[in-house]
Amino acid sequence: MALLPDLATEIVIPVFAAVGIIFSLAQWALVSRVKLSPERNAANNNNKNGYNDYLIEEEEGINDHNVVVKCAEIQNAISEGATSFLFTEYKYVGIFMVAFAILIFLFLGSVEGFSTKSQPCTYNKEKLCKPALATAVFSTVSFLLGAFTSVVSGFLGMKIATYANARTTLEARKGVGKAFIIAFRSGAVMGFLLAANGLLVLYIAINLFKLYYGDDWEGLFEAITGYGLGGSSMALFGRVGGGIYTKAADVGADLVGKVERNIPEDDPRNPAVIADNVGDNVGDIAGMGSDLFGSYAESSCAALVVASISSFGINHDFTAMLYPLLISSMGILVCLITTLFATDFFEIKAVKEIEPALKNQLIISTALMTVGIAIVTWTCVPSSFTIFNFGAQKVVKNWQLFLCVAVGLWAGLIIGFVTEYYTSNAYSPVQDVADSCRTGAATNVIFGLALGYKSVIIPIFAIAISIFVSFSFAAMYGIAVAALGMLSTIATGLAIDAYGPISDNAGGIAEMAGMSHRIRERTDALDAAGNTTAAIGKGFAIGSAALVSLALFGAFVSRAGISTVDVLTPKVFIGLIVGAMLPYWFSAMTMKSVGSAALKMVEEVRRQFNTIPGIMEGHTRPDYATCVKISTDASIKEMIPPGALVMLTPLIVGTFFGVETLSGVLAGALVSGVQIAISASNTGGAWDNAKKYIEAGASEHARTLGPKGSEPHKAAVIGDTIGDPLKDTSGPSLNILIKLMAVESLVFAPFFATHGGLLFKI
């Protein structure tokens, strides 16, 4: 037996989740102390160093009422744009959700012809389990729960980010450290809310379902997999829709503003500027939030499904059964301590301390979490137990399970650092790309692509090693908990990730409110660090997606009753080769969508510059709303085909070609999707930072390449524009494609196993 009694488990998980929620609300309260109204600003200045702050502001001549008012106005515009977009998106996606929920019910209910009698269990024919109809009902409920939680995660993240962006700008007047803390705290609000919500909802769902299922844990955890499917299907639309939105605006604003009109980024004269800043929030924040929530939900579901047919489930050992949730609870505690290192224990004083501070977050959380995993493993899991391994039970020791989780955790850190090496302008790869801009855009593109392909090597080895280690120790359960290990520090990962768009927005607001050059330099420094951390976040998302989908694949193969997947059978091989093609088809759709949406945006921006007099002189306000509307309409219309491709493929393949072909499709999509996702994200990130490297002109080498507007700089802007859809639309959406197809196959596995493969039955 485990050391921790079942009652303690029942208490520990919700308590830790509550702690996470309380901590995030406390961070929110600290952020909201920065006031967005000018009158109270003067009154609040008698705190301990208030006088000095006040004097500095007086000297710089920025304690200007209208600057604060302007910031508040711009923030309002961004917030309204983001909210209205998300509501429009959720309206369409809501219809889809209801339709898909009905589909789940019909497919799963039809497995035994909608009978309400108890059936023999899938893995143990002697015992009786609840009917398939029950699985259908509860899968549908958990699907809707997952979808709802995912939507709420994304929406709350967006609200917090749009709340914090102008506050970051105002704090930047007092120094870079103050601004950093506000941006980071706001990121933490999102990270902790999301991690705690995901854990709490899953925990409550398991306990409520248990009231009906009683001792039939196999059926219970099969129904819970719907939670992961709901989370990820929402994330897909959030990521694709948000990604198309943000990049249509970004590419449109850059091409006309920077390349044709030679005005700086985020200049208020550019009609697409509000749409561009809204895009950062709906794509990077709402999309990323839903995406990581989806990964988290699925890796928990995959681990729970495999555990329910292992000794944990057979012996009804509740504490060991909830091991995945206990890991996540420990993760919340560890991330809480880690966050204090950035905000309270050390103060940032100079620009060059920003990136190390963010990197230290990753290192500290990983180191602490290793200890945390050890504690959880030794207290909650029996010293020896068995894990279901394709039909047989495999004996596993608790230290082997610890190593599985730890290897996933450290692989995540390695992937993060490799990503950083290839996308940060502090290292040679990006500097080489910047250098290639001397000879024009073509060489820049060649170097950037090569960098992206090269950056795949080490992450893939890291993933491969963690798969080998965890599989040899604890079969499919090992891979599921390795994915959980990688995601256990999700709160910190998300805080770092949300920090990027917040500081990006803060820079945009500073530029639009006409603040002094010094403030824009500070926000740019925050933003450059944020770009790299965004790339690290994407690295994590992709790495964990690879492990998660492999774990789900294992659970699917077990559930569908396939003993081995043989590549040499034609059924499987055709699946493999078609599956490997899917990420290309999907990327083609998303990139083309960005291209056509950007085209509309460019035409609109040009039209405004040419027909509305006084925009370039700054006398007339451009029509921002039309640009926001173009982005919204384009993304809603264009997110449907890629979404349909991902959601329908498993259903069509499973129904018409059967489970063997489907297993081939999943393996093929996983293998090719990971490569494209990593290379696309890193190529785009590198081009973006090469451009920033030239613009900042911080080193001798960078100064030889340009001021803004030089030929090398123009070449860099072109590279950055090409990289935009790669790093923010195609790349990050691919990891959802891999996971979503796997989790969907797992949810529908009972149907495919009984009725699938119509074409081969003829």
Number of C-alpha atoms within 10 A of each C-alpha: 14 16 13 16 15 16 10 10 19 15 10 16 22 19 15 21 27 19 19 27 23 16 18 24 17 14 20 21 14 13 22 15 10 17 17 19 14 16 11 10 15 12 10 13 14 12 10 8 9 14 14 14 16 17 12 15 15 12 9 12 10 15 18 13 12 13 18 23 15 19 26 22 16 21 25 15 18 25 23 15 22 29 18 14 25 22 12 15 21 19 12 14 20 17 10 15 20 13 11 18 20 14 14 24 20 18 21 25 22 18 20 16 12 17 14 13 14 14 15 14 16 17 13 12 10 9 12 14 21 22 20 25 23 23 25 27 19 24 29 29 22 26 28 22 22 31 27 17 24 32 26 18 28 29 25 17 31 29 19 22 28 29 21 27 31 31 26 29 33 25 21 25 24 16 19 24 20 19 24 28 20 30 29 27 27 30 31 31 29 34 31 29 25 30 30 27 20 23 27 21 18 23 17 12 18 19 15 11 19 16 10 13 19 12 15 19 25 24 26 27 26 25 26 31 29 33 33 31 33 32 32 32 32 29 31 28 27 31 30 30 33 35 34 35 35 30 32 33 32 25 27 31 28 26 21 22 25 20 17 10 14 14 18 16 17 26 21 24 23 29 30 33 28 30 31 27 30 29 31 31 32 33 27 27 34 31 33 30 31 30 31 33 30 32 31 28 28 34 33 28 30 34 29 30 30 30 26 25 24 24 20 24 22 16 11 15 19 17 25 27 24 24 22 25 26 22 26 28 27 24 30 30 21 24 29 21 14 24 22 13 16 20 18 9 9 10 15 18 13 12 18 12 14 20 18 11 17 23 18 14 20 22 15 18 27 26 14 18 26 21 14 18 24 18 14 19 25 17 18 24 25 19 17 14 17 18 24 21 21 18 11 10 15 16 15 19 15 19 15 19 24 24 24 30 29 27 26 32 28 21 26 32 22 18 28 25 20 19 31 25 20 25 33 27 27 15 12 14 21 27 22 16 27 32 23 23 27 20 12 18 20 14 18 27 23 13 22 30 21 14 23 27 16 15 25 22 14 14 25 18 13 19 22 15 15 27 26 14 19 28 19 15 23 25 24 28 29 31 33 36 34 36 39 33 32 27 31 31 29 27 32 32 29 27 26 30 30 35 33 28 29 35 32 24 30 33 30 27 33 29 22 21 21 16 20 14 10 13 22 21 17 23 28 20 23 28 23 23 27 24 25 29 29 29 29 31 28 29 27 25 28 31 27 31 32 25 27 34 31 26 32 33 24 25 31 27 22 23 22 23 17 17 11 10 16 14 16 9 11 12 19 23 20 17 25 23 16 16 26 20 16 24 29 17 12 20 23 13 19 27 20 14 28 29 19 15 25 26 17 17 30 23 12 20 24 19 11 17 19 12 9 13 14 14 19 17 8 11 10 12 15 23 18 19 14 16 25 26 17 20 29 29 16 21 27 22 13 22 24 16 14 22 20 11 15 22 19 13 18 28 22 14 22 26 21 19 22 27 31 26 27 33 30 24 29 27 24 24 27 29 18 19 29 23 21 23 27 31 25 29 30 36 31 28 31 35 33 29 25 33 27 24 25 28 19 18 16 10 10 8 14 20 14 13 21 18 15 20 16 14 17 25 26 21 25 31 27 25 29 28 20 19 26 28 29 28 29 28 29 28 30 31 31 32 28 30 27 29 34 32 27 30 31 26 31 28 30 24 27 25 25 27 19 15 18 23 21 14 10 10 10 5
